[in-house]
Amino acid sequence: MKQRYAMGYLCFFLIMPLMAGEDNLARKANYQLAGRFAPYKIKKLMYSTSIDPKWIQGTENFWYEWETSEGKTFYVVDPIRGKKEQIFDNDKIAAELTRITLDPWDAQHLPIEKIKFIDPSTLQFEVKSSQDEEEKEEEEDELEEEDQEEEEDEEEEKKPKKITFHFEYEIKTQTLRELKDWEAPDEHPQWASVSPDGKTIVFARNHNLYMMNSENYKKILDAGRGKDEKKAEKAIEKVSVNEIQLTQDGEKHFGYALFERGDTDDEREKNKDKRKQARIYWAKDSKKFAFIRADRRKGKELWVIHSVKNKRPELETYKYDMAGDKNVAQYEIGIYDLNTQNVLILDTNKFKDQRVGIYSGRQFRYPDSDDPKRTVWLAEDSKKLYFYRQSRDLHKVDVCVADTETGDVKVLFEEKLNTYVELQSLELLKSGDMLWWSERDGWGHLYHYGKNGKLKQQITRGPFSVREVMGIDESKQTIYFMANGREENEDPYLQHLYSVSIDGTRMKLLNEGNFDHRTSMGESNRFFVNNYSLVNTQPKSALYNTHGKKMLDLEKADLSQLMAAGFQYPEPFQVKSADGVTDIYGVITKPFDFDPQKKYPIVAYVYPGPQTEAVAKSFTQLRHSTTSLAQFGFIVITIGNRGGHPARSKWYHNYGYGNLRDYGLADKKAGIEQLVDRHDFIDIKRVGIYGHSGGGFMSTAAMLVYPDFFKV
């Protein structure tokens, strides 16, 4: 966070020439105000701004924590009864925790962490003590061994581990008891892909696939239980287990492990024999799994110098495909049958240098579940595999299904565009019918296909964009989805939740209000939590049912300390793009000591897209580095541009196709000129521009293309 603060000052010094000028111009930087509203300081004054509901398995209930200037409170909500209750009596629980841990706590400063519901009315949590654990003799030996093995860590500060208390709490009776015999849950290693029935664990080693059974895997889980990541890894390496090699043809740059980035060449060599994660897709019946393997042997290398992580700069070498390369990665899909121990490689080839992907099934994961994370393929059994292939130029996509016994591949339907085809998940209904998202009519919409690949109907239509399918209730033949741009007299980027019948009828808005809405829906698709705000409104949260009825107002963000410090909301604005027709949207932030009689330099924080425009739509999305920068004495804006965002029309999104350098520049300039016409306090002679990543590229291009306009 402090690094971002430093970046704010760096931006100021880079654009400091804008502060020079005539006497009536605002030109004295307010360092004190900028420091007061540094991003990390704003964060400390904001507390909770949205609810992250933790749904409780076996119920419709969820719990959440909420922090205000009065401290942190934990709540459980029963949507069926429409009731919200505090989980703890904060004063009582603080006293009990003080008595047991011997560390003083009060109602405003509860040390409760890692809450986990074990049934609808019982939960467990932990509290860290101020006291250090005594290291056991075997742990001391391990530390000595680590020191010998890793001399580079000698200077690294070794923090002693704190004593951790574990508790169980009964909500109805408000009964607390210490779990002195508490056992740590399973911590599944990242490399382990566990079958749905839990009997088979697949991973990669030395470029090939291996497996072990659940009995051997339990030894690994037990060895790592209760240890931190580093100690668990070392303990697991010492466990003797029976591994079965499944493939023999893996080799460097054509192996079965996930393509890894981030390790130096020395680190990769050191870890070459360790278990690694493979890209595994399980059949739901656990009889087969599929994998994707990339052949990068003929690809060209790229290099990164790691100059911060280690004492000396170190090299990372990896294969990387670039536009125009003759030899790029070639992909294959394979299916492994655990009964026959045979590998079937599908004949997926159609487009030269194509990419392939396997469709995975929708899964609802409860936060309290100890089950390992896994990917299951879309079909209900192990006889079919749904996948896609996409041409290198992204103009064509085939959605296919393969017979996993014979290897026969059938094209169900295809997508074609002269620019590029965007992809979302394929949804499979129990009948075998499919739901598909496409921009074929110029907007992102849902389509209903039969199991034979024949289009039945377009489900949604009109000048708006479906963003994401949130849930499907087949018993009601209803789809729940997020979309934007449908409601009149609203910023077209604002998202809402809708329902629609699979046959395309009965489309309904479920969370009204001119705000940006973000939702979390329970597994049953009966209730959802709605977080909503604009950049210039207080964030609020409410509980709704999926008929669109508000069941309960839950929270309002406590901004009292932020406002008391002098914070002022930024302002959304709308202007025309350089074509004089297309609406573009932005946010303007003024110094909090703003004087309308003065003229201020204007600075644009930019990002060209095409995946986002970096323009906040809700209070929780605000980029407070721009807030801090404005306090130096600038008008700071973020603003969109044609070609910047995928959530409007396909025309808008693809405006920059074939012109990735300049496509957004004219719109940034036109937007600033219109703001100058509206506001006398903006000085058009002092215009700055900056950005991160693609925004840095864009700001450099802007100064080269429009040097008389963008000064720095």
N, C-alpha and C positions, 0 to 999 in steps of 0.2 A: 504494500500500500504506500509506504514511504517512497518507493521507487517511482510510483505514479506521481506523487507530489513533486519529486525532483524533475520528472518529465514536464510537469506544468511550468516550472521555472525555466527549463530549457526552452520550451515553446515561447515563453515571454522574451527571453534574450534574443531568440532568432527573429522575432517580429518587433523588437524594440524600435527599429527605425520608424515604424508607424507612429510612434509617440511624438516624434518631432513635428513642429509646425508653428502656426501663428498663435498669438496670445489667447484668442477666443477658443482654441481647441483644447480638448481634454488631453493632457500630455504628461501628467505626473502620475507615475505608477503607485498604486496603493498596495504596498507589500503587506501591510498589516491585515487588510481586509482579505487579500488573497490567501494569506496564511491561516486566517480564522476559518476559511471555508475550503481548506485543502480536502481532497476526497476522503482521506481516512478520518478526518475530524467530523465531516458531515455524516459518515457512517455511524459514528459513536452517538450522534444526536438523533438518529432516525428510528432506532429500535425495529420492531417487526412491521413489515409493510404488506405481507401477504401470508395466507395460510397454506401450509403444506400438509394436507390431511394424511394421516397414517391409518389406512383402513384396517379394521380388525377382522380377521378371518372368522367365518361362521356367523357373522352378524352384518347388519347394515351400518354399524357404528364406526366412528373414527375418533382418533385423538389428535391433538396438536398442542404446540406450545406457543405462547404469545408474550412478547416482551414490551413493556412500556417504561416510562420514567419511574414507575413504582416497583419495577422488578419483573421477574418472569413468573408466569402462571401456566399451569397445565390443565387442559380441558378434555373431557370426553363428550361426544355428541351422539345422541340417539335420534337419527332422522325420522324414524317411524313415529316416535312420540313428539318430535319437534322440540327436544330439550337439550340444553347445554349445561353441564355441571363441572365444577372444579374437581379434579382428581384428588388433590390433597387439600387439607386444611394447612395452609402454609406455615402458620405459627406453630401448630402442633407438630408437624413433621420436622420443622427446623429444630425444635426442642429435642425430639427423639434422636435425630441424627447427631446433634451435639453430644447427647448423653452417651451414645454408642461409640462414636469416632473420636471423642475428646477434642475435636476441633469445633470452635464456635461458629454457628450459623444463625441467620435470622430469616424472617419470611421474605425479605426482599432479595436475599442472596442465597438461594438454594443451590446446592452442588450436584443436583440430580442429573445423571447422564445415562445414555444408552437404555432408554425405556423400551421394554419388550413385553407385550401382552401374551400371556400363556393361555388365557381363556378370557371370555368377555368381561369378567369383573376382577381379574387378578393380573398383576403385572410385576415385572422384576426390573431393577435398575441398579446402578453402581454409583459409588461415591469415592472419589480419590482423597486420600488423607494427606496431610502436610508432612507426614513422616515417611522416611525412606524404608524400603524393604531391606531385610538382611539377606545378602546373597548366600545361596547355598554353596556348599563346597564344590559340587559338580559344575555349578554356574561359573564359579571363579576359575576353574580349570578351562571352561569353554572360552572365557574372556582372554586368558593367557594364550590359548591357541589362536584366537582371532588376532591378537596383537602380533603374533609371529607370522601369520598368513598375510596380514594386510598392514604393512608398515606405513602405507600412505595415510592411514587413519590415526597415526600417533598424536598428531596435533589437534585432532577433532575432540571437542569437549564431550566427555561421557557423562551424561546426566543420570543420576541414580533413579531407579524405578520407585515410584510411590506406592505405598500400601493401598490396595483397593478393597473396599467393603462392598459386599453384594447383599441386596435386600429383596424381599418379596412383600407386596402390599396388596391387601384386599380392600377394594374401593367401598363396598357396601358397609363393611364394619369398621373401616379406617384403621385396620390392624397392620402393623409393621413388624416384620421379623427378619433378623439377620440370617443369611444363608451361609453358615460357616462351612458347609460341605458342598458349596457351589462348584459345579464343573463347567468349564468353558465350553461353548458350543463348537460344532465343527467349523473350521476355517478352511474352505476348499482352496487349494492352490490354483493359481490362474491357469496353469497348464492343463488342468484336469477337465475333460469333457465327460460328464457322467450321464449314462443312458437314463431315460425316463424311469425304468424299473430299478435303477440304482445298482445293477449287477455288473455293468461293464464300464470301465474308465479308459478313454482313448486319449493319446497324447503323441507328440512328435519327439524324436530323439535322433541325432545324427542324420537328419534329412528324411527319415522314414517314420512310419506310423507304428506305434506300439499300443498294447493294451494290458491291463491288469484286471483281476476280478475284485469284487467288493471286499473280500477278506483281506487281501493284500492292501487295498486302499485304506482300510480301517487302521492298519498299522501306521500308515502315513499320517492320517488324521490325528491319531493318538500321539504320535511323535511331535507334531506341531501344536498340539492343543495348549492354549493359554500362553503361548509365547509370542513375542513381537515378530514382525515379518523376517527380520534378519536371522534371529535365533531359530525360528521355525524352519527356515530354509536349510540351515546347517544341520538341524536335527533330522530333518527328512532325508537329507543326502546320506546319512549314516544308517538308515533303515534298510535291511535286506528284504527285498520283495521279489516275487516271481513275475517277470515281464515277458510278454509274448510279442515278438516282432511280426507285424502284419504285412509290411511291404518290404521289398528289396531293391527297388529301382530309384530311390531318392538319391539326389546328389546336390552338390552346391549349386545354387541358383535355379534348381529344379527340384525342390524339396517339398515336404508336406507341412512344414511349420508356417505360421503366419509370417508375412513379410515384416521384418522388424526394423525399426529405425530408432536412432537415439544412442546406440552403443558405439563406442570407439572400436577401431579394429582390434586393439589389444584386449578390450573387454569381450568382444565377440569371440576371439580366439580362446580366451580363458574359459568362457562359458559354453563352448561348442558341444560338449558332451552332455550338457544338462537337459532335463526334460523341458519341452517348450509347447506352447499352445498351437493347436492346429485348427483350421477352419472347418468345424464339424457340424453337420445338420442331422439330427437324429430322427428316425421314423418314430411315431408315437408309440408303436408297439415294441420298440427297442430291438427289432430283428435286424435292422440295417441302419447304416448311416451313410451320408453323402459328404463329399469333400470337393473343394475347388483347389486346383494346383496350377501355379503359374510357372511357365518356362521362361526364365530371364537370362539364359546362358548367352544369347547373342546380343543382349542389350548393352548399352553403353553405361559407363560409370559416372557418378557424380561424387563430389567430395565436400565434406564439412570439417572445419577446424574447430575442435572443442577447446576454447581458450580460457574458460572460466571454471569449469567443474574440477579440473585437476591442476596439479602444481605446474605442469608444463603443457603447452598446447599439444593436443593429440588428434590424430586423423580418423575420420569416419568415412569409409568408402562403401557405396551402395549402388545398385542398379537403378536407373531412373529414365523412364521414357519421356522424350520431348517431342514437340510438334516437328514433323518433318523427318524424324528418324526412320530409317529404312527397316531396321530390325527392332521390334518392340515385343513386349511380353505376350506369350501365347497361352491361352487358358484352356483348361480341361475340367470336366465334371466327372467324378468317379463315384461309384456306389459299392460299398463293402457289405457283403452278406455274412453275418456272424455265424450262421449255421453251416454254410458251404465253405466259408473262408476264401471266397473268390471276389476279385475286384472286377467290376464292369465299368469300362470307360465309355461314356455316351458319345455318339457321333453328333456333336453339336455344331459342326462347322457349316457356315453359310457365308458370312461376311469376312473379308480379309482383315486380319488383325482385330477381330471382334473381341468384345468383353462378354462375360457371362455372369449370371447371378442366380442363386437359388432362393425361392420364395419361402419364408419362414411363417409359421403359424402365430396367430395372436395369442399372447400369454398375459395373464394378469398376475403380477407378483406382489405379494403382501410383504411389507417391510419387516415383519416379525418372523418370516419364514427362514428356517435353517436349510432349506433345500438349495442345492447348488444351482447357479445360473447355467442354463443350457439353451441351445437353439434347436427347435424341432421343426421339421419341414412341414409344409402346408397340408398335405393330404392326411386323411384320417388313418390310413394304414400304410404299410410299407410297399405297396404295389405300384404307387404312382409318385412321381416327383415333378413338381412344377418349377420351371426355370425360365429365364429370359436370355436372349442374346442381343447385343446391340452393336451396330456398325461403328467403326472407329470414328467416323465423322458425326456420330450421334443422330443421324437423319432417320435411321430405321431401327425398329425394335420388333422382335418376334416373341410372343408369349407362348411357351411350349409346355407340353406334358410328356414325360417319358415313362415307358413301361420298365420297371426296375428288374423284371425277370428277363425280358428279351432285348432290352435296349432300344426298342422302337421309339422314335421321336415323332410327335405330331404337333404341328403348328396350330394353335387354337385361334389366334388372331394376331394382327400386326398393327403397328403404328408407323406413320411416315410423316415427315415434315421437311421443308426445305431449309430450316434452320437446325434446331436440335430438339430432341424429344426428352422431356422431363419425365422422371419415373417416380411412382409411389408404390406402396405395397399392394399386392394382389390379395383380395379377400375371397375366401372360399366358404360357401354356404353348405349346410348339411345335405342339401339336395344335389350338390355337385355344381350348382350354378356359381358364377363368379361376379364380384364387384370390382370395377376397374376405374381408375382415375386417368383422365386424358384432357389435353388442351386442343383437341382436334377442331373445335368450333371457335377457337380463339380465347377461350376461358377454361379454367380448371374445373372440370365437372365429373360426376360419377355416372358410370354406365353399368347396365346389367346384362351379363352374358350367360347363355345357357352352357351346360356342361360340355356340349359339343363345340363350343367356340362361336356360336351364332349369336349376334347381338339381339337382345330382346327389346330393350328400350334405353333411352337416355333418362337418367333418374333426376338430375338437376339440370337446370338451364337458365340462361340469362346473363347479363353483364355483371357477374360477380365471380369470386374464386373460392372453391372448396379448398381448404387448407389441410385438413386431417380428419380421418375417420376416428372418432373417439370410442365408439361402441356399436355393436350390432345386436339387437334383440330379435332373434328369429321367431320367437313365439308371438311377437307382435308385428313381425315383418317390418321392423323399423330400424333405420340407420340414424345414428347421432354423429354430427360432424361439426367442425369449426369452419367458418367461412368469413370472408370480409368483402365489403363493397356492395352488399345487397340493400342496406338501409339508406333511404334518401336523407339528404341534408346531414350526412356524417362524413368525416374523413374516411375515404375508402379503405384505409389500412386497418381500421378498427375491427377487431375480431368478435364474433358472437358464436354461440352454440345453437344449432338447429336440429330438428328432427324431420325425417321424411320417410314415407313408405317406400319399400323396395320397388313398387310399381311406379314411383315418381309422383304420387299424389300426397296430399295432406302435409305439405311442407310448413313448418312452424318455427318461429323464433322463440327460443326458450329463456333468454336473458336480455330483456329489453333495457334500454338506456344508452345514451350517447357517451359511451366509455369504451376503452379497450378491455375486453373480457378474457380472462384465462381461467380454464376450468380443470377440475380433477373429478373423475367419475368413478363410482364404486363398481365392483365386478358385476353386480346384478343389473346395472344400467337403470336403477330406479332413482338415484339421487346424485347430485353433484355439488361441489363447492365452487363458488364463483368469486374470483378476485377481480376487482375492476377499479379503474381510475383513468384519468387523463394526465398529461404532464403538469397541468395546473389545477389538479384537484386532490383532495385527501384520499388515499387508498382505502377501500372498504372491501369487506368479504361477507358473503351470505350463503346460506344453504337453500338449494332449490330441489324440487322433484323434477323428473323428466317430462312432466306435463307443462312445465314452465311456471309453476307456482312457487313463490318464495315462501319457504318454510320457516326461516329464522335468519334474522340479522346476526352475524357472528362478531365481527370486529371492525373498528375504525383505527387506522394507524395513528399513533401518538406522535404528532409533529410539534408538540408544545415547546420542547427545548430548542428545536431547529428554528422555529419561528421567533422565539425569544432572542436567539442569537442574531436575528436580522435577515434570515433567509427570505427570499421572494421567489414566487413561482416563475418559471420561464413562460413564454407565450407561443402557442402554435400559430402558424401563418400559412396562407395559401397564395401562390402566385402562378403565373403562366410560364411555361417553358419557352425556349427560344422560338418555337414555331407559332407562338401566340394562341395556341388552341389547347394544348395539353396542360391540365392542372398538375402542379407539383407542390409538395408540402414540406414544411420545415418547422424548426423550433428556434426562437430567438431568446438569448439570455443577456440581460443588461447588468451592469455593475449595480450592486445594492446601494451605492451612494450616488445613483444616477441623477444627473442634473440636466433637465430637458433644454436648458439654454446653451449647453455646450455641444460641440461636435465631437463624435467619437470615431476612432478607426474601427473598421469591421473586419472580423476574422472568421473564415469559414473552416470548420472541421469537416473533412470530406472523406467519403468512401464511395467508389464508383459503382460497386456491385460486381457481377450481376446477381449475387445471392442475397444481398441486403443493401440498404441505403444508410444504415447507422443513424436513423432519425427516430428518436424515442416517441412512443405513442402513449405510454403510461408513465406514471410517476416512478414506478419501480425500475423502469428502463433508462432513466436519466443518466447521462454520462457526466459525472460531477467533476471530471477534469476540465470540462468546458465551463462549469460553474465557477471553479476556482480561477481559471484564466480570465474570465470576464471581470473579476474583481481588480485586476491590475489596471483596468480602465479601457476595456474593449467591449464592443458589441460582438458577441460570439453567436454564430448560427450553425445549425446543421440543416442540410437541405437535400432533397432527393433529386433525381434526374432520370430522364427517359433511359431505359435500359438498365436501371438500377435494381429493381425489385421483382421477384417472381410472382408476387401475390396480386398483381393487377392483370391487365390483359396480356395475352401472348405477344401482341404487337408492342406493347410498352416494354415488356421484358426483353424482347429480342431486338430492340432498337439499335443496340450497339454491336449486333452480330457482324463480324468482319471488320470492325473498327474499334478494337479494344483500347486504343490509346486516347482518342479524342472525343469519344461519343458523349461523354457527360459534361464536357467543359463549357459548351455554349449555354447549357441550362443553368449551371452555377452562376455564370456571369449575368445572364438575364434575370435570374432571381434576385441577385444583389442589387442590380440596377432598379428593379421595381421597389425594393425595400427603401432604397435611397429616395425615390420619388415620393414614397409615403411618409417618410420620417425625416424631418429636418436635422435630427441629431446624428445622422450617419454621414461621415465624410467620405465621399466617393474617391477622393484623392489618396486615401490611405486604406487600401484593401489588402488583406493578408489571407493566406490559405495554407493549411497543413493537414496531414493525415497519417494514418498508420498502414503499413503494408501496401495494399492497392491504393490507399489514400495518399501515401508518400509518392507513389508513382504518378498519381493524378495531380498532386500539387506541383510536382516538378514540371509535368507537361503543361499545366496551366500557366506557369510563369514563362515558359518558352513560347507558347502559342499566343498568349495575351500579355506580353511583358509590360505594356503601358497601363494595364488594368490591375493585375495582381503584382504588387510591389515586392512582397516577400512571401 
